[in-house]
């Protein structure tokens, strides 16, 4: 499988690179500077638009601040120049045949009024933090060769990821995952190859336009869709020394108002994991010790196509389709020692797991203007469906003893209408209505051998058959404006009514629930100077239990751990206030945000006795969880070739609650951070190194020990604007490991896990006429991106 994948990619890559033609005969060149005295601005985005407001060319300035664009058209155009942390500049230009030299440089002025966005660019060359969101450009991240979205997310200190690839934002795993602004049935973030994405947004203070779901925040994955005028080709391939390969191929045609894009992404990642577990039950004196060897294979193929059409200057229609087939296999060998006060036994167990998913998503949107530059409406619809299949086989001492199979059909449907109106005083009113449906038809059968070991008999106790659906009706309104030139604000309100149904078909039982949630939002931004701002925000969010958390059937994880849901689980709600200060000047930046959040009825997993030698995991509502802390991001440009950046998330967390005699109380100071250095020895090469650290973290009933590791990457441009090579090493000193400990009233636990994390990656990127303009949107309606090009490295 791996050889076929790798050879196919190489063949396509060589074919693409063999294409060598040019459609442009004219050139426009100039410089971009900032400050006094004038200092060249490297990595500024420069794009050229024609009379129809279509982008026909784009480039990024070099270390001298120089840009050079090749165009096929002549006549009147508009040149747009933008850079993170500075005000964008637009100026008319007249393109004449041949070389057009802009004698006067474009001067950028620091922007102190950016309303709530942070961007982590390419080689960590520029990081500006804001109060609403953080954006990571995936193709530029030091971790992008790994093909893992969760690895890329770790460049933001507020994000942590456990050994099951569960993502936490500021210690909260209740995170809403969006793809291109809409919820998805794809499941875990690693269900999508990182090469299929343009950027990732981590939204900690979403306004009222966003769904209120996700008390931890929102992760919005922006996929690749666009290119510059004409025909574009883009391809990457990354090979890991541990027989891993991932990459993508994208072709885009932009002509006469049409945008046609086709993108394929794939990965093949085998992995070896060594684990150990020691659990001792205080009440019985029984213990279990396990040594586990796992061989996992993560295979994913994803194909997406986009068709969009500018019907006229005031109307646009787009259609997108995505298909993915993530498949995860896991083969485990367990050496088990069970002991009691009087006896012991030794057992060898083999587990084979398969999780195969086939994901389909269709989305369409139609945007039309009611009054040019004043008001408009966006209609959007999305449907996604995931056909999941799970199989498992269990052996004990070489003999099959148990098997299970089944799966579900999770699906989502979204219907949404948004309206915006701009007033003469430059204020804006946004409002909208949305219907969101999610459901799953889930059936799972478990079997065990009969007494003679000849036939498979269904085990009804460990089998389940249920149907779950939920409708969420929502309406929102945002109003934004300013009081004078230095004070900006945004205020919004969202109402969500959810109605859910759980149909337990095996028991002929039905459970209906209804929940009303009110979500206010306030954001105030004060410009202190041309280079600094002070922001304040307040928001409320909710996490509703998903069907697996309320599923009453028992699921066997292994013979010592079982899991069941809780029908009495209720939504958790969070209120959060945050204040932030940011400043940037001469290529350096600093941001600090102080936050306080309180979560009522927080949802957590607990464990209790199940028999004499096993645990039962379930979900409960605690009383209250609170956090107070800060996020700090800084970047210092020490020289034109050297910059240092640091990111820290620190908070004091506390939980309270008593459930069925189990104490859910915790309190601890926790922090995570990363330190990065970027060296650019020449215009064509770039070296980055980044160190990550996560302190010990506590949760009800267990504690995660510290994690630290270092990544390094070297990038070299082989053919200007065409071919780039990258060599990266993840976990340079092989220090990353996972360790969970616990010592509660029921049991003590020591669980260690070490995966293959030190890997050498070699990558190639081919680019023909490709411009990265498909970045994050201002909102979920598909309006113009906040910056036309987000590049780095």
C-alpha positions in Angstrom: 0.0 0.0 0.0 2.7 2.4 1.0 4.9 1.7 -2.1 1.9 2.2 -4.4 1.0 5.5 -2.7 4.7 6.7 -2.7 5.4 5.8 -6.4 2.1 7.3 -7.6 3.0 10.6 -5.8 6.5 10.7 -7.3 5.2 10.0 -10.8 2.6 12.8 -10.6 5.2 15.1 -9.0 7.7 14.6 -11.7 5.0 15.1 -14.4 3.9 18.4 -12.9 7.4 19.7 -12.6 7.9 18.9 -16.3 5.3 21.6 -17.1 7.2 24.8 -18.0 5.3 27.5 -19.7 4.3 31.1 -19.1 1.3 33.2 -19.8 2.7 36.6 -18.6 4.7 39.0 -20.7 4.5 42.1 -18.5 6.1 42.8 -15.1 5.5 45.3 -12.2 8.1 45.6 -9.5 8.6 47.8 -6.4 9.5 47.9 -2.7 7.5 47.8 0.6 8.9 49.6 3.7 7.8 50.7 7.1 9.0 53.0 9.9 11.4 55.9 10.1 14.1 55.4 8.8 12.5 53.3 6.1 13.0 49.6 6.8 12.3 46.8 4.2 9.2 44.7 5.0 9.8 41.0 4.3 6.8 38.6 3.6 4.4 41.5 2.9 1.5 40.3 0.7 1.2 42.0 -2.7 -1.7 41.3 -5.1 -2.9 42.9 -8.3 -6.6 43.1 -9.1 -8.2 43.9 -12.5 -11.2 46.1 -13.2 -13.5 43.2 -12.3 -12.0 43.0 -8.8 -10.4 39.6 -9.6 -6.9 38.8 -8.4 -4.7 38.2 -11.4 -1.3 38.0 -9.7 0.3 37.9 -6.3 3.7 37.7 -4.6 5.5 38.1 -1.3 8.3 40.6 -0.7 11.8 39.3 -0.2 14.3 40.4 2.6 14.9 43.7 0.7 11.2 44.4 0.6 11.1 43.9 -3.1 8.1 42.4 -5.0 7.8 41.4 -8.6 4.6 40.4 -10.4 4.2 39.0 -13.9 0.9 39.8 -15.6 -0.6 39.2 -19.1 -2.9 42.2 -19.0 -2.3 45.9 -19.5 -4.3 49.0 -18.5 -5.7 50.1 -15.2 -5.4 47.9 -12.1 -5.3 48.1 -8.3 -2.3 47.1 -6.3 -3.1 45.8 -2.7 -0.3 45.5 -0.1 -0.9 44.0 3.3 1.1 42.6 6.2 0.1 41.3 9.6 -0.1 44.1 12.2 -0.1 46.9 9.6 -2.8 48.8 7.7 -3.4 47.6 4.2 -2.6 49.9 1.3 -4.4 50.0 -2.1 -3.3 52.2 -5.0 -4.2 52.4 -8.7 -1.5 51.5 -11.2 -1.4 51.6 -15.0 0.3 48.5 -16.5 2.2 49.1 -19.7 3.9 46.5 -21.9 7.2 45.4 -20.6 8.7 46.3 -17.2 6.7 48.6 -14.9 9.0 49.9 -12.1 7.3 51.6 -9.1 9.8 54.3 -8.2 8.1 55.3 -4.9 8.0 52.5 -2.3 4.8 51.5 -0.6 4.9 52.6 3.1 3.1 50.5 5.7 1.8 51.9 9.0 1.3 49.8 12.1 -2.4 48.9 12.7 -3.5 49.3 16.3 -7.1 48.6 15.6 -7.1 44.9 14.6 -10.3 43.5 16.1 -9.4 40.1 17.6 -7.1 38.0 15.5 -3.8 36.3 16.0 -1.7 34.8 13.3 1.1 32.3 13.5 2.8 32.4 10.2 5.1 30.1 8.3 8.3 29.7 10.1 7.0 31.4 13.2 8.4 34.6 11.6 5.4 36.7 12.6 2.9 36.1 15.4 0.3 38.7 16.3 -2.1 37.8 19.1 -5.7 39.1 19.4 -8.6 38.4 21.7 -10.9 36.5 19.4 -8.9 34.0 17.5 -5.5 32.6 16.6 -4.8 31.5 13.0 -2.1 29.0 12.0 -1.0 28.7 8.4 -0.7 24.9 8.1 1.6 24.8 5.1 4.0 27.0 6.9 4.1 25.3 10.3 7.2 23.5 11.4 5.0 20.4 12.0 3.3 20.4 8.6 5.5 17.6 7.1 4.0 15.2 9.7 0.6 15.4 8.0 -1.1 15.7 11.4 -3.5 18.6 12.2 -3.1 17.9 15.9 0.7 18.3 15.7 0.3 21.7 13.9 -2.2 22.9 16.6 0.4 22.5 19.3 2.2 25.6 18.0 -0.4 27.5 20.0 0.4 27.2 23.7 -3.3 27.2 24.7 -3.8 23.9 22.8 -2.8 20.5 24.2 -3.4 17.0 22.8 -3.6 13.7 24.7 -2.5 10.3 23.5 -5.9 9.6 22.0 -5.6 12.8 19.9 -8.3 14.6 21.9 -7.7 18.3 21.7 -7.9 20.6 24.7 -8.1 24.4 24.6 -7.1 25.9 27.9 -7.6 22.5 29.5 -11.1 22.0 28.2 -11.7 19.1 25.7 -15.3 20.2 24.8 -14.3 21.8 21.5 -16.5 22.4 18.5 -14.7 21.3 15.3 -15.7 23.0 12.1 -14.6 22.5 8.5 -14.9 25.7 6.5 -17.2 27.1 9.1 -19.7 24.3 9.5 -19.9 21.3 11.8 -18.7 18.0 10.4 -19.3 14.2 10.9 -15.7 13.4 10.0 -14.9 12.8 13.7 -11.4 13.3 15.1 -9.3 16.1 13.6 -6.8 13.5 12.3 -9.5 12.2 10.1 -8.4 14.9 7.7 -4.9 15.1 6.2 -3.1 18.3 7.1 -2.1 18.7 3.5 -5.7 19.3 2.6 -5.9 22.4 4.8 -5.0 26.1 4.1 -5.1 27.3 7.7 -6.6 26.5 11.2 -8.4 28.9 13.4 -8.4 28.5 17.2 -11.4 30.7 18.3 -11.6 31.3 22.0 -14.0 34.3 21.9 -16.4 33.6 19.0 -19.1 36.3 18.4 -22.8 35.6 18.2 -22.6 34.5 14.5 -20.8 31.3 15.5 -22.6 28.3 17.0 -22.7 28.5 20.8 -21.6 24.9 21.0 -18.2 24.1 22.5 -17.4 25.5 26.0 -13.6 25.1 25.3 -13.8 27.1 22.1 -13.9 26.4 18.3 -11.3 24.9 15.9 -12.2 25.9 12.4 -10.2 24.1 9.6 -10.0 26.0 6.3 -9.5 23.8 3.3 -7.6 24.6 0.1 -9.8 26.0 -2.6 -8.5 28.9 -4.5 -5.7 30.0 -6.8 -4.8 33.1 -8.8 -6.2 34.1 -12.2 -5.6 31.4 -14.9 -4.4 27.9 -14.3 -2.6 26.9 -11.0 -0.9 23.7 -9.9 0.3 22.9 -6.4 1.7 19.7 -5.0 3.5 18.5 -1.8 5.0 15.2 -0.8 6.5 14.4 2.6 8.3 11.1 3.4 9.1 10.0 6.9 12.0 7.7 7.5 9.7 5.4 9.5 8.0 4.5 6.2 5.4 7.3 6.4 4.2 9.3 3.5 1.7 12.1 3.0 1.0 14.8 0.5 -1.5 16.5 -1.8 -2.1 17.6 -5.3 -4.3 20.6 -6.2 -5.3 22.0 -9.6 -7.2 25.3 -9.9 -8.7 27.2 -12.9 -9.8 30.8 -12.5 -11.2 32.3 -15.7 -14.1 34.6 -16.7 -15.6 34.6 -13.2 -15.4 30.8 -12.8 -13.3 29.1 -10.1 -12.8 25.4 -10.5 -10.6 23.5 -7.9 -9.8 19.9 -7.5 -7.7 18.7 -4.6 -6.4 15.2 -3.5 -4.7 14.6 -0.2 -3.5 11.4 1.4 -1.4 9.8 4.0 0.0 6.4 5.1 1.3 6.4 8.7 2.4 3.2 10.4 3.3 3.5 14.0 4.7 1.3 16.9 3.5 2.1 20.4 4.9 0.6 23.6 2.7 0.9 26.8 2.6 -0.3 30.3 -0.2 -0.2 32.9 -0.3 -1.0 36.6 -3.6 -0.7 38.5 -4.2 -1.7 42.2 -7.7 -1.8 43.8 -7.5 -0.5 47.4 -10.7 -2.3 48.6 -10.0 -5.8 47.3 -6.2 -5.8 47.1 -6.3 -7.1 43.5 -3.9 -5.8 40.9 -3.5 -6.0 37.2 -0.2 -5.4 35.3 -0.1 -5.1 31.5 2.7 -4.7 28.9 1.2 -3.6 25.6 2.8 -3.6 22.1 0.7 -1.9 19.4 1.1 -1.6 15.7 -1.1 1.0 14.2 -1.7 2.1 10.6 -3.4 5.4 9.8 -4.5 5.5 6.1 -6.5 8.4 4.7 -7.5 9.5 1.2 -9.5 12.7 0.7 -10.8 14.2 -2.5 -12.5 17.6 -2.8 -13.9 19.7 -5.6 -15.1 23.3 -5.7 -17.0 25.1 -8.3 -17.9 28.8 -7.8 -19.2 31.4 -10.2 -19.4 35.2 -10.0 -22.8 35.7 -11.6 -22.2 39.4 -11.7 -20.5 41.9 -9.5 -23.2 41.5 -6.8 -23.9 37.8 -6.9 -21.8 34.7 -6.3 -22.6 30.9 -6.2 -20.4 28.1 -5.0 -20.6 24.4 -4.6 -18.2 22.1 -2.8 -18.0 18.3 -2.4 -15.6 16.4 -0.2 -15.0 12.6 0.1 -12.7 11.0 2.6 -11.9 7.5 3.6 -9.9 7.5 6.9 -9.0 4.0 8.1 -7.3 3.1 11.3 -6.1 -0.4 12.2 -4.6 -1.3 15.6 -3.0 -4.7 16.4 -2.2 -5.1 20.1 -0.3 -7.8 22.0 -0.9 -7.7 25.8 1.1 -9.7 28.4 -1.2 -9.6 31.5 -0.5 -10.5 35.1 -3.6 -10.6 37.4 -2.9 -11.0 41.1 -4.9 -11.1 44.3 -3.9 -11.5 48.0 -3.9 -15.3 47.5 -3.3 -16.1 43.9 -2.2 -14.9 40.4 -2.5 -15.8 36.8 -0.7 -15.0 33.6 -2.4 -14.3 30.3 -1.4 -13.4 26.7 -4.1 -11.4 24.9 -4.2 -10.3 21.3 -6.6 -7.5 20.1 -7.3 -6.6 16.5 -9.3 -3.4 15.8 -10.5 -1.7 12.6 -12.2 1.6 12.3 -13.2 2.3 8.7 -15.1 5.5 7.8 -16.5 6.8 4.5 -17.2 10.5 4.7 -19.2 12.6 2.2 -20.0 16.3 2.5 -21.9 18.6 0.1 -22.2 22.4 0.7 -23.6 25.2 -1.4 -23.9 28.9 -0.8 -25.4 31.8 -2.7 -24.5 35.4 -2.0 -26.3 38.4 -3.4 -26.3 42.1 -2.8 -29.4 44.0 -1.9 -27.7 47.4 -2.1 -24.1 47.7 -3.3 -21.6 48.3 -0.5 -24.5 48.6 1.9 -26.4 45.3 2.4 -26.5 41.7 1.3 -27.7 38.2 2.1 -25.9 34.8 2.1 -27.8 31.6 1.9 -25.9 28.4 2.9 -26.7 24.7 3.1 -24.5 21.8 4.1 -25.0 18.1 4.3 -22.5 15.6 5.6 -22.7 11.8 6.3 -20.2 9.4 7.7 -20.6 5.6 7.3 -18.5 4.1 10.1 -17.6 0.5 10.5 -15.9 -1.0 13.6 -14.6 -4.5 13.9 -12.7 -6.1 16.8 -11.3 -9.6 17.4 -9.9 -10.8 20.7 -7.7 -13.8 21.5 -6.5 -15.3 24.8 -3.5 -17.6 24.7 -3.9 -17.9 21.0 -7.7 -18.9 21.0 -10.5 -16.6 19.8 -12.8 -15.7 22.7 -14.7 -12.7 21.6 -15.5 -10.5 18.6 -17.6 -7.5 17.8 -18.8 -5.5 14.8 -21.1 -2.7 14.0 -21.1 1.0 13.2 -23.2 4.0 12.7 -24.3 6.6 10.2 -23.8 10.0 11.8 -25.1 12.9 9.6 -25.4 16.6 9.8 -27.7 19.1 8.0 -27.3 22.9 8.1 -29.6 25.5 6.6 -28.5 29.1 7.2 -29.4 32.6 6.1 -27.3 35.7 7.0 -27.9 39.4 6.4 -25.6 42.3 6.8 -26.2 46.0 6.6 -23.6 48.8 6.7 -24.7 52.3 7.9 -23.4 55.7 6.9 -21.6 56.1 10.3 -19.6 53.0 9.3 -21.3 50.7 11.8 -22.7 47.4 10.7 -25.6 45.1 11.7 -25.4 41.4 11.1 -28.2 39.0 11.7 -29.2 35.4 10.8 -31.3 32.3 11.2 -30.0 28.7 11.3 -31.3 25.2 11.5 -28.8 22.5 12.5 -29.6 18.8 12.6 -27.4 16.0 13.8 -28.2 12.4 14.2 -26.8 8.9 14.3 -28.2 5.4 13.7 -25.9 3.2 15.7 -25.9 -0.7 16.0 -23.2 -2.7 17.6 -23.1 -6.5 18.2 -20.8 -8.4 20.5 -20.1 -12.1 20.3 -18.4 -14.7 22.5 -17.5 -18.4 22.0 -19.8 -21.0 23.5 -18.7 -23.3 26.2 -17.1 -25.7 23.7 -15.4 -22.9 21.8 -17.1 -24.0 18.5 -19.8 -21.4 17.8 -20.1 -17.6 18.2 -23.0 -16.6 20.4 -24.3 -13.0 20.6 -23.7 -11.3 23.9 -26.8 -9.1 24.3 -25.4 -7.3 27.3 -22.5 -5.8 25.4 -24.6 -5.1 22.2 -26.4 -1.9 21.5 -29.0 -0.6 19.0 -30.1 3.0 19.2 -31.0 6.1 17.2 -30.2 9.6 18.2 -31.2 12.9 16.7 -31.1 16.6 17.7 -32.4 19.8 16.1 -30.9 23.1 17.1 -32.8 26.2 16.1 -30.9 29.5 16.4 -31.1 33.2 15.7 -28.4 35.8 16.2 -27.6 39.5 15.8 -24.3 41.4 15.9 -23.8 45.2 15.9 -20.4 46.7 15.5 -19.2 50.3 15.2 -16.9 52.8 16.8 -16.9 55.8 19.1 -14.4 58.0 17.4 -11.2 56.8 15.7 -9.7 54.9 18.7 -12.6 53.0 20.3 -14.3 50.1 18.5 -17.0 47.7 19.7 -19.1 44.7 18.8 -22.1 43.5 20.7 -24.2 40.4 19.9 -26.8 38.0 21.1 -27.6 34.4 20.1 -30.6 32.2 21.1 -30.4 28.5 20.6 -33.3 26.0 21.2 -32.3 22.3 21.1 -34.6 19.4 20.9 -33.2 15.9 21.1 -34.5 12.3 20.9 -32.7 9.1 22.0 -34.5 6.0 20.8 -33.2 2.8 22.6 -34.6 0.3 20.2 -33.4 -2.8 22.0 -35.3 -1.8 25.1 -38.2 0.0 23.3 -37.4 3.1 25.3 -37.4 6.8 24.1 -35.9 9.8 25.9 -36.8 13.4 24.7 -35.0 16.5 26.0 -35.3 20.2 25.3 -32.8 23.0 26.2 -32.9 26.8 25.7 -29.6 28.6 25.8 -28.9 32.4 25.6 -25.5 33.5 24.5 -24.6 37.2 24.8 -21.3 38.6 23.4 -19.4 41.8 23.9 -16.1 43.0 22.5 -14.5 46.4 23.0 -11.2 47.5 21.4 -9.3 50.6 22.5 -6.5 51.9 20.4 -3.8 53.3 22.7 -1.4 54.3 20.0 -0.6 53.5 16.4 1.1 50.3 17.6 -0.9 49.1 20.6 -4.4 48.2 21.6 -6.4 47.2 24.7 -9.3 44.7 24.3 -12.1 43.3 26.5 -14.6 40.5 25.7 -17.3 38.5 27.4 -19.1 35.5 26.0 -21.2 32.5 27.0 -21.1 29.0 25.5 -22.6 25.5 26.0 -21.7 21.9 25.5 -24.5 19.5 25.0 -24.0 15.7 25.7 -23.4 13.7 22.6 -25.1 10.4 22.0 -22.1 8.2 23.1 -22.1 10.0 26.5 -25.7 9.1 27.1 -25.7 5.6 25.5 -26.9 3.3 28.3 -25.4 0.2 26.9 -22.1 -1.2 28.2 -19.1 -1.2 25.9 -16.1 -3.4 26.7 -12.8 -1.6 26.0 -10.8 -4.6 27.3 -11.5 -7.2 30.0 -10.5 -4.8 32.8 -12.1 -1.6 31.5 -15.8 -1.1 30.5 -17.7 2.1 29.5 -21.3 3.2 29.6 -23.2 6.4 29.2 -25.5 8.4 31.5 -29.1 9.2 30.5 -29.3 11.9 33.2 -26.4 14.0 31.8 -27.3 17.7 31.2 -25.5 20.4 29.2 -22.6 22.3 30.7 -22.5 26.1 30.3 -19.5 28.4 30.4 -19.2 32.2 31.0 -15.8 33.8 30.1 -14.4 37.3 30.4 -11.1 38.3 28.9 -8.9 41.4 28.7 -5.9 41.6 26.3 -3.1 44.1 25.5 -1.1 43.9 22.3 1.5 46.0 20.6 3.8 45.6 17.6 6.6 47.7 16.1 9.6 47.1 13.8 8.9 43.5 13.3 8.5 42.7 17.0 5.2 42.0 18.8 3.9 41.4 22.3 0.5 40.2 23.4 -0.9 39.2 26.8 -4.5 38.2 27.5 -6.0 37.6 31.0 -9.0 35.3 31.2 -11.5 34.0 33.7 -14.1 31.3 33.0 -16.6 29.5 35.1 -18.4 26.3 34.0 -21.5 25.1 35.6 -22.5 21.4 35.5 -19.2 20.5 33.9 -19.1 17.1 32.1 -16.4 14.7 33.1 -15.6 11.0 33.0 -15.2 9.0 36.2 -14.4 5.4 37.0 -15.9 3.0 39.6 -15.7 -0.6 40.5 -17.1 -3.2 38.1 -16.7 -6.6 39.6 -13.6 -7.4 41.5 -11.0 -6.7 38.9 -12.4 -4.2 36.5 -13.4 -0.5 36.1 -16.6 1.0 34.7 -16.2 4.4 33.0 -19.1 6.7 32.7 -19.9 10.4 32.4 -21.3 12.7 35.2 -22.0 16.4 35.8 -19.7 18.1 38.3 -20.9 21.1 40.2 -18.5 23.8 39.0 -15.2 24.3 37.2 -13.3 27.6 37.1 -10.1 28.8 35.5 -8.1 32.1 35.8 -5.0 32.6 33.8 -3.2 34.3 31.0 -2.0 33.7 27.4 1.3 35.4 26.5 2.7 35.7 23.0 5.8 37.6 22.0 8.2 37.9 19.0 11.5 39.7 18.9 13.3 40.4 15.6 16.9 40.6 16.7 18.2 41.0 13.2 17.1 40.8 9.6 18.0 37.1 9.7 17.1 36.1 13.2 13.9 36.2 15.2 12.8 34.6 18.5 9.2 33.9 19.5 7.6 32.6 22.7 4.1 31.5 23.7 2.8 30.7 27.1 -0.5 29.6 28.5 -0.8 29.6 32.3 -3.9 29.1 34.5 -5.1 28.0 37.9 -7.9 25.5 37.5 -10.3 24.3 40.2 -13.2 21.7 40.0 -15.8 21.0 42.6 -18.5 18.3 43.0 -19.6 15.1 44.6 -21.3 12.4 42.6 -22.4 9.1 44.2 -19.8 9.4 46.8 -17.0 10.2 44.3 -15.1 13.4 45.0 -14.5 15.5 41.8 -12.5 18.2 43.5 -9.1 19.3 42.0 -7.0 22.4 42.1 -3.6 23.1 40.5 -1.5 25.7 38.7 -0.9 24.4 35.1 1.0 25.8 32.2 2.3 25.1 28.7 4.5 26.9 26.3 6.8 26.9 23.4 10.0 28.7 22.4 11.0 29.1 18.8 14.0 30.5 16.9 14.0 31.2 13.2 17.2 31.9 11.3 17.3 33.0 7.7 20.9 32.7 6.5 20.0 33.6 2.9 17.0 34.6 0.8 16.5 31.0 -0.3 16.9 29.2 3.0 15.3 29.1 6.4 16.0 27.2 9.6 13.6 26.8 12.5 13.7 25.1 15.9 10.9 25.0 18.4 10.8 23.6 22.0 7.4 22.5 23.6 6.6 22.0 27.2 3.4 21.0 29.0 3.4 21.0 32.8 1.6 18.3 34.9 -2.2 18.7 34.6 -4.9 17.4 36.9 -8.4 16.2 36.1 -11.0 14.5 38.3 -9.5 11.2 39.4 -6.2 11.4 37.5 -3.1 13.5 36.6 -1.1 13.7 33.4 2.6 14.1 33.9 4.8 16.7 32.1 5.5 16.4 28.4 8.4 18.1 26.5 10.1 17.8 23.1 11.8 19.7 20.4 11.3 19.9 16.6 13.6 21.3 13.9 13.2 22.1 10.3 15.3 23.4 7.4 13.7 24.8 4.2 15.5 25.6 0.9 14.1 27.1 -2.3 15.5 25.0 -5.2 13.8 26.8 -8.1 12.5 30.3 -7.5 8.7 30.4 -6.9 8.5 26.8 -8.2 10.2 24.1 -6.1 11.1 24.0 -2.4 12.6 21.2 -0.3 12.2 20.7 3.4 14.1 18.5 5.9 12.5 18.2 9.4 13.0 16.2 12.6 10.2 15.8 15.1 11.0 15.1 18.8 14.7 15.6 18.2 15.8 14.1 21.5 13.1 11.4 21.7 11.7 12.8 24.9 8.0 12.8 24.2 6.0 10.2 26.2 2.6 9.9 27.8 2.2 9.1 31.5 -1.0 9.1 33.6 -1.1 8.5 37.3 -3.9 8.3 39.9 -4.4 7.5 43.5 -8.0 7.9 44.5 -10.3 6.2 46.9 -10.9 3.3 44.5 -7.6 2.5 42.9 -4.1 3.6 42.1 -2.9 3.8 38.5 0.4 4.2 36.6 0.0 4.2 32.8 2.9 4.9 30.5 3.0 5.1 26.7 5.7 5.8 24.2 5.1 6.1 20.5 7.5 6.6 17.5 7.9 10.4 17.8 11.4 11.0 16.6 11.1 10.9 12.8 13.1 12.5 10.0 10.9 14.0 7.3 11.9 15.0 3.7 9.5 17.0 1.7 9.1 18.7 -1.7 6.7 21.4 -2.7 5.9 22.3 -6.3 4.1 25.5 -7.1 2.9 26.8 -10.5 1.0 30.1 -10.5 -0.4 29.2 -7.0 -1.3 32.0 -4.6 -2.4 31.2 -1.0 -5.5 33.4 -0.8 -7.9 30.8 0.7 -7.2 31.8 4.3 -9.5 32.4 7.2 -12.7 34.3 6.7 -14.0 37.1 8.8 -17.1 35.0 9.6 -18.9 31.9 8.5 -20.5 33.3 5.5 -17.6 33.2 3.1 -16.8 36.9 2.9 -13.4 38.3 1.8 -10.5 37.1 3.9 -9.0 39.5 6.4 -5.7 39.4 4.6 -5.4 38.4 1.0 -2.2 36.3 1.4 -1.1 34.7 4.6 2.4 33.4 3.8 5.7 33.1 5.6 8.7 30.9 5.6 
